[in-house]
Amino acid sequence: MTLIDRIMLFFTASGETPVTFGWVHIVAFLIFISATFFICRHLYSAEDKYYRRFLLISWIVLFSLELYRQLCFSYEYNDGAPYWDYAWYQFPFQICSGPLYTLLPIALLKDGRVRHALMAYMATFSMFGGIAVMIYPSDIFCSYIGINIQSLIHHGLQAAIGILTLIRLRDKLNYRTLISAMCAFVCALGIAMTLNLSVHAALVANGMDDTFNMFFISPYHPCTLPILSLVRDAIPYPLFLITYIVGFGIVASIMLYGGRFIIETTSKILENIRKRKNGDEAEPDAEE
């Protein structure tokens, strides 16, 4: 056995698959909540350069962990003999893969429409994907110990960055920002469809039957997302695609306007607390 095989055996160590709402999930969720509070507390109004540095560091972490994920799922055994076979279904271009493609441009680009659109995407579509998985992570859990850790870190950091970005955009949470997010989403959807059609054709041409279903919109494979899987089976594919886009657009709207409501309500509560505190401190001085 080569050194690489020994390293891969270590990284692909298996254990019992965690369950939703089990101790692994609960501990991970509590860590996620605490980390998100800490990140937002220190960066919600920090200078832009610190926000950019945080995103750059986050991208390096997520990119490194994604490389590990790709290697693990491409390393296989057959009768005790290790071999490499790329897992096409694990190709990193899903909604939850967004941070791998958006964080670096957001960290490096000058302020402008493109950067704003990517930030809007992170604060809506990407944030929803991360939060949804952290609440109900059944689809990400597997027998690989390291992959479970990687998945929880990825989606937790994705959600935390989305929440932080939403707060930093608090003065721009309007329909223009929603449109910017939708434009970024449609562009990503177009890339996903192009990949689905071209890679499927290439796989078939090479006699391979691997599943390749980016954004779960491939016309050649079923959609496995909750609710949308039922829609995919019930209506023609073009109508499913329209429903998919409209459905995620509604979700993005809820994330943006719901976030704005929470931020405004929290700000009012904190402001009232400050006024009462200042009033209580002023009363003794007035009596003197």
C-alpha positions as CSV (number, residue, x, y, z in Angstrom):
1,M,0.0,0.0,0.0
2,T,1.4,3.4,-1.0
3,L,1.7,6.4,1.2
4,I,-1.1,8.1,-0.7
5,D,-3.4,5.1,0.0
6,R,-2.6,5.2,3.7
7,I,-3.3,8.9,3.8
8,M,-6.6,8.4,2.0
9,L,-7.6,5.5,4.3
10,F,-7.1,7.9,7.2
11,F,-9.1,10.7,5.6
12,T,-11.9,8.3,4.6
13,A,-12.3,6.8,8.1
14,S,-15.9,5.7,8.6
15,G,-18.2,5.6,11.6
16,E,-21.9,5.6,12.4
17,T,-23.9,8.0,10.2
18,P,-25.2,10.9,12.3
19,V,-29.0,11.4,12.5
20,T,-31.0,14.5,12.3
21,F,-31.6,16.0,15.7
22,G,-29.0,13.6,17.2
23,W,-26.2,14.8,19.4
24,V,-23.9,15.6,16.5
25,H,-26.5,17.7,14.9
26,I,-27.5,19.5,18.1
27,V,-23.9,20.2,19.1
28,A,-23.1,21.5,15.6
29,F,-26.1,23.7,15.6
30,L,-25.3,25.3,18.9
31,I,-21.7,25.9,17.7
32,F,-23.2,27.5,14.5
33,I,-25.4,29.8,16.5
34,S,-22.6,30.9,18.8
35,A,-20.1,31.4,16.0
36,T,-22.7,33.3,13.9
37,F,-23.4,35.6,16.9
38,F,-19.7,36.2,17.5
39,I,-19.0,36.9,13.8
40,C,-21.9,39.3,13.4
41,R,-21.2,41.0,16.7
42,H,-17.6,41.9,15.6
43,L,-18.1,42.5,11.8
44,Y,-21.6,43.9,11.3
45,S,-20.4,47.5,11.3
46,A,-16.7,47.0,10.9
47,E,-14.7,48.6,8.1
48,D,-15.1,47.0,4.7
49,K,-11.5,45.8,4.7
50,Y,-12.1,43.6,7.7
51,Y,-15.2,42.1,6.1
52,R,-13.1,41.4,3.0
53,R,-10.3,39.8,5.0
54,F,-12.8,37.6,6.7
55,L,-14.4,36.5,3.4
56,L,-10.9,35.7,2.0
57,I,-10.0,33.6,4.9
58,S,-13.4,31.8,4.8
59,W,-12.9,31.1,1.1
60,I,-9.5,29.6,1.7
61,V,-11.0,27.3,4.4
62,L,-14.0,26.3,2.3
63,F,-12.0,25.7,-0.8
64,S,-9.4,23.6,1.0
65,L,-12.2,21.5,2.6
66,E,-13.9,21.1,-0.7
67,L,-10.7,19.7,-2.2
68,Y,-10.7,17.2,0.6
69,R,-14.3,16.3,-0.1
70,Q,-13.7,15.7,-3.8
71,L,-10.7,13.5,-3.1
72,C,-12.6,11.4,-0.5
73,F,-15.6,10.7,-2.8
74,S,-13.3,9.8,-5.7
75,Y,-11.3,7.3,-3.7
76,E,-12.9,3.8,-4.0
77,Y,-12.2,0.2,-3.1
78,N,-12.9,-2.9,-5.2
79,D,-12.2,-6.2,-3.5
80,G,-9.6,-4.5,-1.2
81,A,-7.9,-2.8,-4.2
82,P,-8.0,1.0,-4.1
83,Y,-8.7,3.0,-7.2
84,W,-9.7,6.5,-8.3
85,D,-13.0,7.2,-10.0
86,Y,-14.3,10.8,-10.0
87,A,-17.8,11.1,-8.4
88,W,-19.5,13.3,-10.9
89,Y,-22.6,13.7,-8.7
90,Q,-20.3,15.5,-6.2
91,F,-19.2,18.1,-8.7
92,P,-19.2,21.4,-6.7
93,F,-21.8,23.5,-8.4
94,Q,-25.0,23.5,-6.4
95,I,-26.7,26.3,-4.6
96,C,-24.7,25.4,-1.4
97,S,-21.5,25.6,-3.4
98,G,-22.1,29.3,-3.9
99,P,-19.5,30.5,-1.4
100,L,-16.8,28.8,-3.4
101,Y,-17.5,31.1,-6.3
102,T,-18.8,34.3,-4.7
103,L,-16.6,34.9,-1.6
104,L,-13.3,35.5,-3.5
105,P,-14.9,38.1,-5.9
106,I,-16.6,39.8,-3.0
107,A,-13.4,40.0,-1.1
108,L,-11.3,41.3,-4.1
109,L,-13.6,43.3,-6.4
110,K,-14.1,47.0,-6.1
111,D,-17.6,48.2,-5.0
112,G,-20.0,48.1,-7.9
113,R,-23.0,46.3,-9.3
114,V,-21.3,42.9,-9.7
115,R,-20.0,42.9,-6.1
116,H,-23.3,44.1,-4.8
117,A,-25.2,41.3,-6.8
118,L,-22.9,38.6,-5.4
119,M,-23.4,40.0,-1.8
120,A,-27.2,40.0,-2.4
121,Y,-27.0,36.4,-3.6
122,M,-25.1,35.4,-0.5
123,A,-27.6,37.2,1.7
124,T,-30.6,35.5,0.2
125,F,-30.2,32.3,-1.8
126,S,-27.0,31.1,-0.2
127,M,-28.0,32.1,3.3
128,F,-31.3,30.1,2.9
129,G,-29.4,27.0,1.6
130,G,-27.0,27.1,4.6
131,I,-29.7,27.7,7.2
132,A,-31.9,25.0,5.7
133,V,-29.1,22.4,5.9
134,M,-28.1,23.4,9.4
135,I,-31.8,22.9,10.6
136,Y,-32.4,19.7,8.6
137,P,-29.0,18.1,7.6
138,S,-30.2,14.6,6.8
139,D,-29.0,14.8,3.2
140,I,-25.4,15.7,4.1
141,F,-24.7,13.1,6.7
142,C,-22.8,10.0,5.6
143,S,-20.5,7.3,7.1
144,Y,-17.4,9.4,6.4
145,I,-16.4,11.1,9.7
146,G,-14.3,13.8,8.0
147,I,-17.0,14.5,5.4
148,N,-19.6,15.1,8.1
149,I,-17.3,17.6,9.7
150,Q,-16.6,19.3,6.4
151,S,-20.3,19.5,5.5
152,L,-21.3,21.1,8.8
153,I,-18.4,23.6,8.7
154,H,-19.2,24.5,5.0
155,H,-23.0,25.0,5.5
156,G,-22.6,26.6,8.9
157,L,-20.1,29.2,7.6
158,Q,-22.2,29.7,4.5
159,A,-25.2,30.6,6.6
160,A,-23.2,32.7,9.0
161,I,-21.7,34.7,6.1
162,G,-25.1,35.1,4.6
163,I,-26.5,36.5,7.8
164,L,-23.5,38.8,8.3
165,T,-23.8,40.1,4.7
166,L,-27.6,40.6,5.1
167,I,-26.9,42.8,8.2
168,R,-24.2,44.7,6.4
169,L,-26.7,45.4,3.6
170,R,-29.3,46.6,6.1
171,D,-29.6,50.0,4.4
172,K,-30.1,48.5,1.0
173,L,-32.6,45.7,1.7
174,N,-35.1,46.7,-1.0
175,Y,-36.4,45.5,-4.4
176,R,-33.2,46.6,-6.2
177,T,-31.1,44.3,-4.1
178,L,-33.6,41.5,-4.6
179,I,-33.4,42.0,-8.3
180,S,-29.6,41.9,-8.1
181,A,-29.8,38.6,-6.2
182,M,-32.2,37.2,-8.8
183,C,-29.8,38.2,-11.6
184,A,-26.9,36.4,-9.9
185,F,-29.2,33.4,-9.4
186,V,-30.4,33.2,-13.0
187,C,-26.7,33.5,-14.2
188,A,-25.8,30.6,-11.9
189,L,-28.8,28.7,-13.1
190,G,-27.7,29.2,-16.7
191,I,-24.2,27.9,-16.0
192,A,-25.7,24.9,-14.2
193,M,-28.0,24.1,-17.1
194,T,-25.1,24.4,-19.6
195,L,-23.0,22.0,-17.4
196,N,-25.9,19.6,-17.1
197,L,-26.4,19.4,-20.9
198,S,-22.7,19.3,-21.9
199,V,-21.3,17.0,-19.2
200,H,-24.2,14.6,-19.6
201,A,-23.5,14.4,-23.4
202,A,-19.8,13.8,-22.7
203,L,-20.5,11.1,-20.1
204,V,-22.9,9.3,-22.5
205,A,-20.4,9.5,-25.3
206,N,-17.8,7.8,-23.1
207,G,-20.2,5.1,-22.1
208,M,-20.7,6.3,-18.5
209,D,-24.0,6.4,-16.6
210,D,-22.9,8.7,-13.8
211,T,-25.4,11.2,-12.4
212,F,-24.7,14.8,-13.0
213,N,-27.4,17.1,-11.8
214,M,-26.3,20.6,-10.9
215,F,-28.9,22.7,-9.1
216,F,-31.1,19.6,-9.5
217,I,-32.5,20.9,-12.7
218,S,-31.1,18.4,-15.2
219,P,-33.7,17.2,-17.7
220,Y,-32.1,13.8,-17.5
221,H,-32.3,13.1,-13.8
222,P,-35.0,13.5,-11.1
223,C,-34.9,16.4,-8.6
224,T,-34.3,15.3,-5.1
225,L,-35.1,18.5,-3.3
226,P,-38.0,18.5,-0.8
227,I,-41.3,19.6,-2.4
228,L,-39.7,20.3,-5.7
229,S,-39.2,16.6,-6.2
230,L,-43.0,16.2,-6.1
231,V,-43.4,19.0,-8.6
232,R,-40.8,17.5,-10.9
233,D,-42.8,14.2,-11.1
234,A,-46.2,15.9,-11.4
235,I,-45.8,18.4,-14.2
236,P,-43.9,18.7,-17.5
237,Y,-40.2,19.7,-17.3
238,P,-40.6,23.3,-18.7
239,L,-43.3,24.0,-16.1
240,F,-41.1,22.5,-13.4
241,L,-38.2,24.8,-14.4
242,I,-40.5,27.9,-14.2
243,T,-41.8,26.7,-10.8
244,Y,-38.2,26.2,-9.6
245,I,-37.2,29.7,-10.5
246,V,-40.3,31.3,-9.1
247,G,-40.2,29.2,-5.9
248,F,-36.6,30.2,-5.2
249,G,-37.4,33.8,-6.0
250,I,-40.1,33.7,-3.4
251,V,-37.7,32.2,-0.9
252,A,-35.1,34.9,-1.6
253,S,-37.8,37.6,-1.1
254,I,-38.7,36.1,2.3
255,M,-35.0,36.0,3.3
256,L,-34.5,39.7,2.3
257,Y,-37.7,41.2,3.6
258,G,-37.9,38.9,6.6
259,G,-34.3,39.8,7.4
260,R,-35.1,43.5,7.1
261,F,-38.1,43.2,9.4
262,I,-36.0,41.4,12.0
263,I,-33.1,43.9,11.8
264,E,-35.5,46.9,12.1
265,T,-37.4,45.4,15.0
266,T,-34.2,44.5,16.8
267,S,-32.8,48.0,16.2
268,K,-36.0,49.6,17.7
269,I,-35.9,47.3,20.7
270,L,-32.2,48.1,21.4
271,E,-32.9,51.8,20.9
272,N,-35.7,51.7,23.4
273,I,-33.5,49.9,25.9
274,R,-30.8,52.6,25.5
275,K,-33.3,55.4,26.0
276,R,-34.6,53.8,29.1
277,K,-31.1,53.2,30.4
278,N,-30.1,56.8,29.7
279,G,-33.3,58.0,31.3
280,D,-32.7,56.0,34.5
281,E,-29.1,57.3,34.7
282,A,-30.3,60.9,34.2
283,E,-32.9,60.8,37.0
284,P,-30.5,60.7,39.9
285,D,-28.5,63.5,38.4
286,A,-31.6,65.6,38.1
287,E,-32.5,65.1,41.8
288,E,-29.1,66.2,42.9
